Amino acid sequence: MHSIDLNADLGEGLGPWLMGDDEALLEVVSSANVATGFHAGDPSIMRRTCRQAAQRGVAIGAHVAYRDLHGFGRRAMDIAPEELAADVLYQVSALEGIARAEGAEVAYCKPHGALYNTIARDEGQAQATAEALAAFRPGLRVLGLPATPWQAAAEAAGLRFVAEAFADRAYTPEGLLVSRQQPGSVLHDVELITARCVAMATGQPVADVEGGQITLSPGSICVHGDTPGAVEIARSVRGALEENGITVEPFSSPASAAGTAS
């Protein structure tokens, strides 16, 4: 039976301020990208999120980012490779310690926001990020956009690359994400998002931002936890996937396979 992973960005509050309904999403998704303190999150939130994920059998991933709390990690940064590598290693190592205290471990890493987009086109930052994660754990699974410098750097460093697609984001014809500064970059129609996810999971094409067709074959689909209606979207997507005979399970489980894109 075909399977796919559903992931969500979680633990993105700070102090008394919370972002999204993490507990509800943890009942739906199979992997949790836990904010590691640089764009959002703090030790207490990290530990609570890891505990709740472990209790539900949800895989824990490090959602590493630029050091950019005020910009929520969505501002690109010109940062030296050595500094970026140290920042990434610091974040994933901190989450690993907290996850282990809750009887779990970091199963994968997914860079966040501007870092995610930058390493999809910048070889230097992609290599620095990959080298840091390989130093943390050889063979660690990582999420990202396929056919990019990030995939090349990750595989060159011996990491296990898993192609990711986004439930609620528009794509360029090249398979990159449309900038959030552009109108129409974030999708909100639950029925449209659900249909796109089923198409992605079954290797069918979806529309790109220019009206063309692009085929994505992801190993994991992301439902953003900070998107309005995120829980409703996640439930709709999971229900439709299962109705189409697709099992939802962590891509980090032995039976799951990494996706590719064309």
JOWO-V907848 format. One record per pair of residues at least 4 apart in sequence whose ideal C-beta (glycine too) atoms are under 8 Angstrom apart, sorted by sequence separation. I is the first residue (numbers start at 1). J is the second residue. D is the distance in Angstrom with one decimal. If there is no record, write none. Layout:
[[I/J/D] [I/J/D]]
This chain:
[[13/17/5.3] [18/22/7.8] [21/25/6.2] [22/26/6.1] [23/27/7.2] [24/28/7.2] [25/29/5.6] [35/39/6.3] [37/41/5.0] [41/45/5.1] [42/46/6.9] [43/47/6.3] [44/48/6.3] [45/49/6.1] [46/50/6.3] [47/51/6.2] [48/52/6.4] [49/53/6.2] [50/54/6.1] [51/55/6.4] [52/56/6.6] [54/58/7.6] [68/72/7.1] [71/75/3.9] [79/83/5.3] [80/84/6.9] [81/85/6.1] [82/86/6.5] [83/87/6.3] [84/88/6.3] [85/89/6.2] [86/90/6.2] [87/91/6.5] [88/92/6.4] [89/93/5.9] [90/94/6.4] [91/95/6.6] [92/96/6.3] [93/97/6.7] [94/98/6.7] [95/99/5.9] [96/100/6.3] [97/101/6.7] [98/102/6.9] [100/104/7.1] [111/115/4.4] [112/116/5.8] [113/117/7.2] [114/118/5.9] [115/119/6.3] [116/120/6.9] [117/121/7.4] [118/122/5.0] [122/126/6.1] [123/127/6.1] [124/128/6.5] [125/129/6.3] [126/130/6.2] [127/131/6.1] [128/132/6.5] [129/133/6.5] [130/134/6.2] [131/135/6.4] [132/136/6.6] [133/137/7.3] [134/138/5.8] [136/140/6.5] [144/148/6.8] [147/151/6.3] [148/152/7.3] [149/153/5.9] [150/154/6.1] [151/155/6.2] [152/156/6.2] [153/157/6.3] [155/159/6.7] [171/175/6.1] [172/176/4.7] [178/182/5.3] [181/185/7.5] [189/193/6.3] [190/194/6.1] [191/195/6.4] [192/196/6.3] [193/197/6.4] [194/198/6.7] [195/199/6.4] [196/200/6.2] [197/201/6.2] [198/202/6.2] [200/204/7.5] [207/211/6.3] [208/212/4.9] [223/227/7.4] [226/230/7.0] [229/233/5.6] [230/234/6.1] [231/235/6.3] [232/236/6.3] [233/237/6.2] [234/238/6.2] [235/239/6.1] [236/240/6.3] [237/241/6.3] [238/242/6.3] [239/243/6.2] [240/244/6.4] [242/246/6.5] [249/253/5.5] [252/256/7.0] [13/18/4.1] [20/25/6.9] [35/40/4.3] [36/41/6.1] [37/42/6.1] [41/46/5.5] [53/58/4.1] [68/73/4.9] [79/84/4.8] [99/104/4.5] [100/105/6.0] [111/116/4.4] [145/150/6.6] [146/151/5.4] [154/159/4.1] [166/171/7.9] [171/176/6.9] [172/177/7.4] [180/185/5.0] [187/192/6.2] [188/193/7.9] [199/204/3.9] [207/212/7.2] [208/213/7.0] [225/230/5.3] [241/246/4.2] [242/247/7.4] [251/256/4.5] [13/19/4.9] [26/32/6.5] [35/41/3.3] [37/43/7.4] [53/59/7.5] [54/60/7.2] [68/74/7.5] [99/105/5.3] [110/116/7.4] [119/125/5.1] [120/126/7.7] [134/140/7.2] [144/150/4.5] [145/151/7.5] [154/160/8.0] [155/161/5.5] [171/177/6.5] [172/178/5.9] [178/184/7.0] [179/185/6.1] [180/186/6.7] [187/193/5.4] [198/204/7.9] [199/205/6.9] [200/206/6.3] [207/213/6.5] [208/214/4.7] [224/230/6.3] [227/233/6.8] [242/248/6.7] [249/255/7.1] [250/256/6.6] [251/257/7.9] [12/19/4.1] [34/41/7.0] [53/60/5.3] [66/73/5.5] [68/75/5.5] [99/106/5.6] [118/125/5.3] [119/126/4.0] [133/140/5.3] [144/151/6.2] [154/161/4.6] [170/177/7.4] [171/178/6.7] [178/185/4.2] [199/206/5.1] [206/213/7.2] [207/214/7.8] [223/230/6.1] [241/248/5.9] [249/256/6.1] [251/258/6.8] [12/20/6.8] [41/49/7.9] [65/73/3.7] [79/87/7.8] [111/119/6.2] [169/177/5.2] [170/178/4.2] [177/185/7.4] [205/213/4.0] [206/214/6.3] [37/46/7.0] [66/75/7.2] [68/77/6.9] [96/105/6.4] [133/142/6.3] [169/178/6.9] [187/196/7.7] [205/214/6.2] [206/215/7.8] [10/20/7.3] [35/45/7.4] [36/46/6.9] [50/60/5.7] [66/76/7.8] [67/77/8.0] [96/106/4.7] [115/125/7.5] [119/129/5.4] [144/154/6.9] [151/161/5.1] [196/206/4.8] [205/215/4.6] [206/216/6.8] [223/233/5.7] [238/248/5.5] [11/22/6.6] [35/46/7.3] [66/77/4.8] [95/106/5.5] [150/161/8.0] [166/177/6.6] [204/215/7.2] [223/234/4.5] [10/22/4.7] [34/46/6.0] [130/142/7.7] [142/154/5.1] [151/163/7.8] [203/215/6.6] [66/79/7.1] [92/106/6.1] [115/129/7.2] [170/184/5.6] [203/217/5.2] [223/237/6.3] [10/25/6.4] [34/49/5.1] [146/161/7.6] [170/185/5.3] [10/26/7.1] [34/50/6.4] [169/185/6.6] [170/186/7.5] [200/216/4.8] [221/237/7.2] [8/25/4.9] [32/49/6.6] [92/109/5.9] [142/159/5.0] [144/161/6.7] [146/163/4.1] [169/186/6.3] [170/187/6.5] [200/217/7.5] [201/218/7.4] [111/129/6.3] [141/159/7.2] [142/160/7.0] [144/162/7.8] [145/163/7.5] [168/186/5.8] [169/187/6.8] [200/218/5.8] [34/53/7.4] [139/158/6.0] [140/159/5.5] [141/160/4.5] [142/161/5.8] [143/162/5.3] [144/163/7.5] [145/164/6.8] [168/187/4.7] [8/28/7.9] [67/87/6.2] [130/150/7.6] [138/158/5.7] [139/159/6.7] [140/160/6.9] [141/161/7.9] [142/162/6.8] [144/164/6.1] [167/187/7.8] [168/188/7.3] [201/221/6.8] [8/29/4.6] [11/32/7.6] [19/40/6.6] [32/53/4.6] [66/87/7.6] [129/150/7.5] [133/154/7.7] [139/160/5.9] [141/162/5.7] [143/164/4.5] [200/221/6.3] [6/28/6.9] [7/29/6.0] [10/32/4.7] [41/63/8.0] [126/148/7.7] [6/29/4.6] [7/30/7.3] [8/31/7.8] [10/33/6.5] [11/34/4.5] [12/35/4.7] [64/87/7.6] [88/111/7.9] [126/149/4.3] [130/153/4.1] [134/157/4.1] [6/30/5.4] [7/31/4.0] [8/32/6.4] [9/33/4.7] [10/34/5.9] [11/35/4.5] [39/63/7.9] [64/88/5.0] [109/133/5.4] [120/144/6.8] [126/150/4.6] [129/153/7.2] [130/154/4.8] [133/157/7.2] [134/158/5.7] [185/209/8.0] [197/221/5.5] [5/30/5.2] [6/31/7.1] [7/32/7.1] [8/33/6.7] [10/35/7.3] [119/144/7.2] [120/145/4.7] [134/159/5.9] [168/193/5.5] [184/209/6.6] [5/31/5.4] [7/33/5.7] [9/35/7.1] [14/40/5.8] [26/52/5.5] [32/58/5.1] [34/60/5.9] [36/62/5.5] [38/64/7.0] [39/65/3.7] [65/91/7.5] [123/149/4.5] [126/152/7.3] [127/153/4.6] [130/156/7.0] [131/157/5.8] [133/159/6.0] [167/193/5.2] [12/39/7.6] [13/40/6.7] [14/41/6.9] [15/42/6.4] [22/49/6.2] [26/53/6.0] [31/58/6.4] [32/59/6.9] [34/61/6.7] [36/63/6.1] [38/65/4.6] [39/66/6.9] [64/91/4.4] [121/148/6.8] [122/149/6.5] [126/153/3.9] [130/157/4.0] [182/209/8.0] [12/40/3.9] [13/41/7.1] [14/42/5.8] [30/58/6.1] [31/59/4.3] [32/60/5.7] [33/61/4.8] [34/62/6.7] [35/63/5.0] [36/64/5.5] [38/66/6.5] [64/92/6.0] [116/144/6.9] [120/148/4.2] [121/149/6.3] [126/154/7.7] [147/175/6.6] [148/176/7.9] [11/40/7.3] [12/41/6.2] [13/42/7.9] [23/52/6.3] [27/56/6.9] [29/58/6.4] [30/59/6.5] [31/60/7.8] [32/61/6.6] [33/62/7.7] [34/63/5.7] [36/65/7.2] [38/67/4.8] [39/68/5.7] [40/69/7.1] [62/91/6.1] [116/145/7.8] [119/148/7.6] [120/149/6.8] [123/152/7.8] [127/156/7.8] [130/159/6.0] [146/175/7.3] [167/196/7.0] [11/41/4.8] [22/52/7.0] [26/56/5.3] [31/61/5.8] [33/63/3.9] [35/65/7.5] [38/68/6.8] [39/69/6.6] [62/92/4.2] [119/149/6.7] [120/150/5.2] [123/153/6.9] [127/157/7.7] [145/175/6.7] [167/197/5.2] [14/45/7.4] [38/69/7.3] [106/137/7.7] [109/140/6.2] [119/150/4.3] [145/176/6.5] [178/209/5.1] [220/251/4.9] [13/45/5.3] [26/58/5.6] [39/71/7.7] [40/72/6.4] [108/140/6.6] [109/141/7.6] [110/142/7.1] [145/177/7.4] [165/197/7.9] [219/251/4.7] [39/72/5.4] [40/73/7.2] [62/95/4.7] [108/141/3.9] [109/142/5.1] [110/143/4.0] [111/144/7.1] [11/45/4.9] [39/73/2.7] [62/96/7.6] [106/140/7.8] [107/141/6.6] [108/142/6.3] [109/143/7.3] [110/144/7.5] [119/153/7.3] [11/46/5.8] [38/73/6.6] [39/74/7.7] [60/95/7.4] [108/143/6.4] [165/200/4.8] [171/206/7.5] [173/208/4.9] [172/208/6.2] [173/209/7.7] [11/48/7.7] [77/114/7.0] [171/208/4.9] [172/209/5.9] [173/210/5.7] [219/256/6.7] [11/49/3.8] [76/114/4.5] [170/208/7.5] [171/209/6.4] [172/210/7.6] [186/224/8.0] [219/257/6.5] [10/49/5.4] [60/99/5.2] [73/112/5.0] [74/113/4.4] [75/114/5.6] [111/150/7.9] [170/209/4.6] [173/212/5.3] [175/214/6.0] [188/227/7.5] [190/229/6.7] [194/233/7.6] [219/258/4.4] [220/259/7.2] [73/113/3.9] [74/114/5.3] [88/128/7.5] [92/132/7.6] [96/136/7.6] [188/228/6.8] [193/233/5.6] [197/237/4.6] [201/241/5.9] [219/259/3.5] [72/113/6.8] [73/114/6.1] [76/117/7.5] [77/118/8.0] [84/125/6.0] [88/129/5.4] [92/133/6.6] [173/214/6.6] [175/216/7.3] [186/227/6.6] [188/229/7.0] [218/259/4.1] [73/115/6.8] [76/118/5.5] [190/232/6.0] [194/236/4.7] [198/240/5.2] [202/244/6.9] [217/259/4.8] [10/53/7.7] [71/114/7.9] [81/124/5.5] [85/128/4.4] [89/132/4.4] [93/136/6.3] [171/214/5.7] [190/233/5.6] [193/236/7.5] [194/237/5.3] [197/240/6.9] [198/241/6.3] [201/244/7.7] [216/259/7.8] [217/260/5.2] [218/261/7.1] [60/104/5.4] [62/106/5.2] [81/125/7.0] [84/128/4.5] [85/129/7.2] [88/132/4.0] [89/133/7.9] [92/136/5.1] [193/237/6.8] [197/241/6.8] [202/246/7.4] [217/261/5.8] [50/95/7.5] [54/99/7.5] [60/105/7.1] [61/106/6.7] [64/109/6.2] [84/129/6.6] [88/133/6.6] [171/216/7.7] [191/236/7.8] [195/240/7.7] [201/246/5.4] [216/261/5.0] [217/262/7.1] [60/106/5.8] [61/107/6.2] [62/108/7.6] [63/109/8.0] [64/110/7.9] [65/111/7.0] [68/114/7.4] [79/125/7.4] [81/127/7.0] [82/128/7.4] [85/131/5.7] [86/132/7.3] [89/135/6.2] [190/236/5.2] [194/240/4.8] [198/244/5.6] [215/261/7.3] [60/107/5.9] [61/108/4.3] [62/109/4.6] [63/110/5.7] [64/111/5.6] [65/112/4.0] [66/113/7.4] [81/128/3.8] [85/132/4.1] [89/136/5.8] [215/262/5.3] [46/94/7.5] [50/98/5.5] [54/102/5.0] [59/107/4.4] [61/109/6.0] [62/110/7.4] [63/111/7.7] [64/112/6.5] [65/113/5.8] [66/114/5.9] [84/132/7.5] [198/246/7.8] [38/87/6.8] [46/95/6.2] [50/99/4.7] [54/103/5.5] [59/108/6.9] [61/110/5.2] [63/112/4.9] [65/114/7.7] [66/115/5.3] [54/104/4.1] [65/115/5.4] [85/135/7.9] [43/94/7.9] [47/98/5.0] [50/101/7.8] [51/102/4.6] [53/104/7.0] [64/115/7.0] [165/216/4.5] [11/63/7.7] [46/98/5.0] [50/102/4.5] [38/91/6.0] [163/216/7.5] [165/218/3.8] [5/59/7.9] [7/61/7.0] [9/63/5.9] [37/91/6.6] [47/101/6.9] [50/104/6.1] [108/162/7.3] [110/164/7.3] [163/217/6.9] [164/218/5.5] [167/221/5.5] [14/69/7.1] [36/91/3.8] [43/98/6.9] [47/102/6.7] [121/176/7.8] [163/218/4.9] [164/219/7.3] [165/220/7.6] [166/221/7.2] [167/222/6.4] [168/223/6.7] [169/224/7.9] [36/92/7.0] [120/176/6.4] [162/218/8.0] [163/219/5.5] [164/220/5.0] [165/221/5.2] [166/222/5.0] [167/223/4.8] [168/224/5.7] [37/94/6.8] [162/219/4.2] [163/220/7.7] [164/221/7.3] [165/222/7.3] [167/224/7.7] [36/94/6.2] [162/220/5.8] [164/222/6.0] [166/224/7.6] [36/95/5.1] [117/176/7.7] [168/227/5.2] [117/177/6.5] [34/95/6.0] [64/129/7.8] [168/233/6.5] [167/233/6.5] [167/237/5.8] [39/112/5.6] [39/113/6.2] [31/107/7.5] [31/108/7.2] [33/110/4.7] [35/112/7.3] [143/220/6.0] [33/112/7.4] [61/143/7.2] [175/261/6.0] [162/251/5.2] [165/259/7.8] [163/258/6.4] [164/259/7.8] [162/258/4.2] [163/259/4.0] [165/261/7.8] [161/258/6.4] [162/259/6.6] [163/260/5.5] [160/258/6.7] [163/261/5.3] [7/110/7.1] [9/112/7.0] [74/180/6.9] [33/143/7.9] [141/251/7.0] [141/252/5.5] [146/259/7.5] [146/260/5.9] [147/261/6.1] [146/261/4.0] [145/261/7.8] [141/258/7.9] [7/143/7.2] [107/250/7.0] [108/251/7.5] [108/252/5.4] [107/252/4.0] [5/162/7.9] [7/164/7.5] [31/220/6.6] [33/222/7.7] [59/250/3.8] [58/250/7.3] [59/251/7.8] [59/252/4.8] [29/223/6.8] [59/253/7.7] [28/223/8.0] [4/201/4.8] [25/223/7.5] [2/201/7.5] [2/202/7.6] [25/225/5.7] [22/225/6.8] [28/231/7.2] [21/225/7.8] [20/225/4.0] [25/230/6.5] [29/234/6.3] [19/225/6.8] [20/226/5.5] [25/231/6.0] [28/234/4.3] [19/226/5.5] [24/231/4.5] [28/235/5.6] [21/230/7.3] [25/234/5.8] [29/238/7.9] [20/230/5.8] [21/231/5.4] [28/238/5.4] [7/220/5.2] [9/222/7.3] [12/225/6.5] [4/218/7.1] [5/219/6.3] [6/220/7.2] [7/221/7.2] [8/222/6.8] [12/226/6.4] [4/219/7.0] [5/220/3.9] [6/221/5.7] [7/222/5.1] [8/223/5.1] [9/224/5.9] [10/225/5.4] [4/220/7.0] [5/221/7.1] [6/222/7.9] [7/223/7.5] [8/224/7.0] [9/225/4.9] [4/221/6.4] [6/223/6.3] [8/225/4.7] [9/226/6.9] [30/248/5.4] [30/249/5.4] [31/250/5.1] [30/250/4.6] [31/251/6.8] [30/251/7.9] [31/252/7.0] [8/230/7.2] [8/234/6.7] [6/234/6.8] [6/237/6.8] [6/238/6.1] [6/241/7.8] [4/241/6.6] [4/246/5.7] [6/248/5.4] [2/245/6.9] [3/246/6.6] [4/247/7.6] [5/248/7.1] [1/245/6.5] [2/246/5.2] [3/247/4.0] [4/248/6.5] [5/249/6.6] [1/246/7.7] [2/247/7.1] [3/248/7.1] [4/249/8.0] [5/250/5.5] [1/247/5.4] [3/249/5.1] [5/251/3.9] [4/251/7.8] [5/252/7.9] [5/256/6.5] [3/255/6.8] [3/256/5.8] [4/259/7.8]]
